[in-house]
């Protein structure tokens, strides 16, 4: 197996996650909780898999970094908005998740417009935030799918909120350092 042939595998996994995002949303809207959970879990696991393959086999690329980030945002933002729209997730949390992502994308675009391009490199807090956001949705869908109690719900909401704010602060600090350098 040549390295060239194998090089696109992480990007295909990211693209698959991008395709799974609207499918999970459709299942949530139709309240087909078990299907939504299965699709979301596969998509969530693919986030770890594409990155692991890219790092393990030295297949990292700029395109891969953008595809991975886009797929993450599509999956999480779409699912959070959909869950809030049917009353299953708190609106403030969804606004926080979406606002963070919009601010980060806006900051990167501003850098490009000001001819000070900034490279995308995930912060450790951002990775923890993404993992917490994925776990929260998976647990929520699992609870809905199997009628399980949700004693963890409030703690999960506040954990995701805290990590979302912490990762936004870390990116803001990076952005300020980049813009003032």
C-alpha positions as CSV (number, residue, x, y, z in Angstrom):
1,X,0.0,0.0,0.0
2,X,1.6,3.3,-1.1
3,X,1.6,6.3,1.2
4,X,-0.1,8.4,-1.5
5,X,-3.1,6.0,-1.7
6,X,-3.4,6.1,2.1
7,X,-3.0,9.8,2.5
8,X,-6.6,10.7,1.8
9,X,-8.1,8.4,4.4
10,X,-8.2,10.9,7.3
11,X,-9.9,13.5,5.0
12,X,-12.5,10.9,3.9
13,X,-13.3,10.2,7.5
14,X,-13.8,13.9,8.2
15,X,-16.0,14.2,5.1
16,X,-18.1,11.2,6.3
17,X,-18.6,13.1,9.6
18,X,-19.7,16.1,7.6
19,X,-22.3,13.9,5.9
20,X,-23.4,12.3,9.2
21,X,-24.2,15.7,10.7
22,X,-27.5,16.3,8.8
23,X,-28.5,12.7,9.2
24,X,-28.2,12.9,13.0
25,X,-30.2,16.1,12.9
26,X,-33.0,14.5,10.8
27,X,-33.2,11.6,13.3
28,X,-33.4,14.0,16.2
29,X,-36.2,16.0,14.5
30,X,-38.1,12.8,13.9
31,X,-37.4,11.7,17.5
32,X,-35.8,8.5,16.3
33,X,-33.4,8.6,19.3
34,X,-31.7,5.3,18.9
35,X,-30.8,6.0,15.3
36,X,-29.7,9.6,16.2
37,X,-27.5,8.1,19.0
38,X,-25.9,5.5,16.6
39,X,-25.2,8.1,13.9
40,X,-23.9,10.6,16.4
41,X,-21.6,8.1,18.2
42,X,-20.2,7.0,14.9
43,X,-19.6,10.6,13.9
44,X,-18.1,11.4,17.3
45,X,-15.7,8.4,17.2
46,X,-14.7,9.4,13.7
47,X,-13.4,12.7,15.2
48,X,-10.8,10.7,17.2
49,X,-10.1,8.3,14.4
50,X,-9.2,10.7,11.7
51,X,-6.9,12.6,13.9
52,X,-5.2,9.4,15.2
53,X,-4.7,8.1,11.7
54,X,-3.3,11.4,10.5
55,X,-0.8,11.6,13.5
56,X,0.1,7.9,13.6
57,X,0.9,7.7,9.9
58,X,2.2,11.3,9.5
59,X,-0.7,12.2,7.1
60,X,-1.5,15.6,8.6
61,X,-2.3,18.3,6.1
62,X,-3.7,21.8,6.0
63,X,-6.7,20.6,4.1
64,X,-7.2,17.9,6.8
65,X,-7.1,20.4,9.6
66,X,-9.7,22.5,7.9
67,X,-12.0,19.6,7.1
68,X,-11.7,18.2,10.6
69,X,-12.6,21.6,12.1
70,X,-15.5,22.1,9.7
71,X,-16.9,18.6,10.3
72,X,-16.6,19.1,14.1
73,X,-18.4,22.4,13.9
74,X,-21.1,21.1,11.6
75,X,-21.8,18.0,13.8
76,X,-21.8,19.8,17.1
77,X,-23.5,23.1,16.1
78,X,-26.2,21.4,14.1
79,X,-27.0,18.9,16.9
80,X,-26.9,21.5,19.7
81,X,-29.2,23.8,17.8
82,X,-31.6,21.0,16.9
83,X,-31.7,19.7,20.5
84,X,-32.4,23.2,21.8
85,X,-35.1,23.8,19.2
86,X,-37.1,20.8,20.5
87,X,-36.5,21.7,24.1
88,X,-33.9,19.0,24.9
89,X,-30.9,21.3,25.5
90,X,-30.7,24.7,27.3
91,X,-30.7,27.7,24.9
92,X,-28.0,29.5,26.8
93,X,-25.6,26.5,26.2
94,X,-26.4,26.4,22.5
95,X,-25.8,30.2,22.2
96,X,-22.5,29.8,24.0
97,X,-21.3,26.9,21.8
98,X,-22.4,28.7,18.6
99,X,-21.1,32.1,19.7
100,X,-17.7,30.6,20.5
101,X,-17.4,29.0,17.1
102,X,-18.5,32.1,15.3
103,X,-16.0,34.3,17.2
104,X,-13.1,31.9,16.4
105,X,-14.0,31.7,12.7
106,X,-14.5,35.5,12.7
107,X,-11.1,36.1,14.3
108,X,-9.4,33.8,11.7
109,X,-11.2,35.6,8.9
110,X,-10.2,39.0,10.3
111,X,-6.6,37.9,10.3
112,X,-6.8,37.0,6.7
113,X,-8.5,40.3,5.8
114,X,-5.8,42.2,7.6
115,X,-3.1,40.1,5.8
116,X,-2.0,38.5,9.0
117,X,-3.1,34.9,8.3
118,X,-3.3,32.7,11.3
119,X,-2.8,28.9,11.2
120,X,-5.3,26.6,12.8
121,X,-3.9,24.5,15.6
122,X,-6.2,23.1,18.2
123,X,-5.5,24.1,21.8
124,X,-5.6,21.4,24.5
125,X,-8.6,23.1,26.0
126,X,-10.3,23.0,22.7
127,X,-9.8,19.3,22.4
128,X,-11.2,18.8,25.9
129,X,-14.1,21.1,25.0
130,X,-14.9,19.1,21.8
131,X,-14.8,15.9,23.8
132,X,-17.1,17.2,26.4
133,X,-19.5,18.6,23.8
134,X,-19.6,15.2,22.0
135,X,-20.0,13.3,25.3
136,X,-22.8,15.6,26.4
137,X,-24.8,15.1,23.2
138,X,-24.1,11.3,23.2
139,X,-25.3,11.0,26.9
140,X,-28.4,13.1,26.2
141,X,-29.3,11.1,23.1
142,X,-28.6,7.8,25.0
143,X,-30.9,9.0,27.8
144,X,-33.6,9.8,25.3
145,X,-33.1,6.6,23.3
146,X,-33.4,4.3,26.3
147,X,-35.5,6.4,28.8
148,X,-32.7,6.7,31.3
149,X,-32.6,9.2,34.1
150,X,-30.3,12.2,33.7
151,X,-28.9,13.1,37.1
152,X,-25.7,14.1,35.3
153,X,-27.5,16.7,33.1
154,X,-26.9,19.9,35.1
155,X,-23.2,19.0,35.7
156,X,-22.8,18.2,32.0
157,X,-24.3,21.5,31.0
158,X,-22.0,23.5,33.4
159,X,-18.9,21.4,32.4
160,X,-19.6,22.1,28.7
161,X,-20.2,25.8,29.4
162,X,-17.0,26.1,31.4
163,X,-14.9,24.4,28.9
164,X,-16.5,26.4,26.0
165,X,-15.6,29.6,27.8
166,X,-12.1,28.4,28.8
167,X,-11.3,27.4,25.2
168,X,-12.6,30.7,23.9
169,X,-10.4,32.6,26.3
170,X,-7.4,30.5,25.2
171,X,-8.1,31.2,21.6
172,X,-8.7,34.9,22.3
173,X,-5.3,35.1,24.1
174,X,-3.6,33.4,21.1
175,X,-5.4,35.7,18.7
176,X,-4.3,38.8,20.6
177,X,-0.7,37.6,20.8
178,X,-0.8,37.0,17.0
179,X,-2.3,40.4,16.2
180,X,0.1,42.3,18.4
181,X,3.2,40.5,17.3
